[in-house]
Each structure stands twice: as C-alpha cells, then as structure tokens.
C-alpha cells in the first residue's frame, strides 16, 4: 500500500473526496483501499439499497464501483486531481457475486496520451475471489462543463430560469415535472431500481423512462453532475425492463456486456431514456438506450444480453 506521506499533496485530498462525505460513496459504502503505482484498489460491501431481487449486488452498482476506481486510478497516474470526464466505458460481466457478498476492484491507468487517459481493471468477489467483471475505458483530462470544449460556467447556465426543488428523498426536479410525475415502472422492482427512482412514461406515444436527480446520484459535487456509473445503471435497467416486456416468458435474458458513450455532462435534472432493440438472435439480444437531459443527448448505451431459457 502506498504510504500517505509519500503521496503528492494533491492526492491527499482523494481520501476525503472518495470518503463518506460524498453522498453516493456513503450510500454505496465505497472505500479507497489502496493506491498502486498507476492505479487503485477500491471495494464496497453488499448494501441492501444497491442489490437486485436476489440479494446480490446489482450489475449497475458494480459498474459504478469500477467507474469510480477508474477515476481514482487516473488521479494516481497524473499525480493530481485535475477534472476528468468519461468518454467511453465498457464493462463485461463474467459472473454474479454471491448473495450478501461485497466486491473489490483493481483498476490501472495504463496510458496517458495528450489529453486522454486509458484504463482497465477487474472486479472480484470479496469472499471467494471469483472474477466478476472487467472494465476498460477512456477519459478526457482537464475538462468540465456541458461538453469537452466548453467552460464549466457555460454548464451552469443550462436552463438558468428553471426553478428547481428538492423533496425529502433528495430528488431535484422542476415544478412541472413534479406535477406530472410518471407512474412507477413495476411493483416488484429491485431495491436498486427503487434507489435510482426510475419511472415509466409515455411521451407522444413513445415509451420512455425517467430518472430525476437525487443527491445520492451525484458524481462531481462541485458542478453537480450525475455519476457516470449511475447513468450506466439507469440505462442498463431500462434496457432490461424494455427487453423483458418484449420477450416471452421462457426467455430470461442476462446482461453480459455494457458499453457507454458519454456525449456531454449530465447536470442535475431529469434524465429521459429511450430504449430500442436493434438485434434479436438465437443466443444474443442487443439493446441500445439513448439518454437525454432537457432534450440534449448525454449518453448512449449498448447492452448485450445472453438468452437464458428456463428449464421445463
């Protein structure tokens, strides 16, 4: 483990940033275990709020841990905490954790080329040490705001006249959205789905899904944006819900891979997701989910599902 006294002063702040003072990391129980030469080791326990219906850590929660560790690994490689933003992230799910099992991940920033950092890593079950998932991605360095080439101040001017309110759950939304809140997605939603606050909606006859911002969704508290892992979780859950509604009862698709392209920062507001099945094969199904904020696309997710047929 890297001793704190040997770390650059700029990185000493990382322990506080990734600690319990951060709303999302506090709920997830994410801990910074170790800083390696060019990376980081982070972990999280099995917290009920971020589990699936079987009491296992949800895929989206694991992706959020991996995305977080990617950020810390880049800070370690750079030797400071310059602003970074996810360009793309891929997570392959190898196996499921055991019910109640926590997860540990090890991520390395293996290259920095001009203003882009490249990362890769793996997540393991805390109990058996089984490989659960792998991650790879690229991040822009030294950026902030609604797009990579605009200032942070421009991002704060996004809908400046819109009145925002916060309810007891920390949900931030416009008054209009609160009065026309869509119905819940499903009564048998997983704890993680409930934690995210996903709801179904029908805009102009098109099936969409919404997720209003909550303090526990936050990525960068300085500019109040959604965490990249939360956006990935939202999109993956929407893909799964959409797929389930369009499949027969014998087929139980399981997400084996997700790839997210992040097009611009998603500031506090209500995200809207539009799913579309683009391929249905005998063994695999591919679903694309486009995510919007105030009419602007902020992300696109591509999800590959394996067909798993129930035994008769």
TALIN-V444415 format. One line per field, one symbol per residue. ss: DSSP state (~ for helix, > for strand, _ for the rest). psi: psi as a letter, one per 20 degrees, with the letter a starting at -180 (. if undefined). Layout:
# TALIN-V444415
ss=???
psi=???
This chain:
# TALIN-V444415
ss=___~~~__~~~~~~~~~_____~~~~~~__>>>>>___>>>>>>___~~~>_____>_~~~~~~~~~~~~~~~~~~~~_____>>>>>>>>>>_________>>>>>>>>>>>__>>>>>>>>>>_____>>>>>>>>>>>__________~~~~~_______>>>____>>>>~~~~~____>______~~~~~~_>>>>>>__>>>>>>>>>~~~>______>>_~~~~~~~~~~~~~~~~~~_____>__>>>>>>>>>____>__>>>>>>>>>>>___>>>>>>>>>>__>>>>>>>>>>>__>___
psi=ppqhiiqqhhihihhggjaiipgghgghkpqohqpagkbqpqrqrophhkraijjqpqghhghggggghggghgggghjrlqpqppgqppppogrqrqpiprqqqoppoiqoodkpqpqqaqpqphgijqphqqqqrqqppkqqahrhjqrhhhhijolhippqqpahjjpprqhghhhlprqqgqhkqrhhhhghkqqqrookipprqqoqpqhiiqfohhjmqqqhhgggggggggggggghijqrhhpnqppiqppppohqqorpboqppoqpoipoahhqpppppppqokippiqpqppppppoppq.
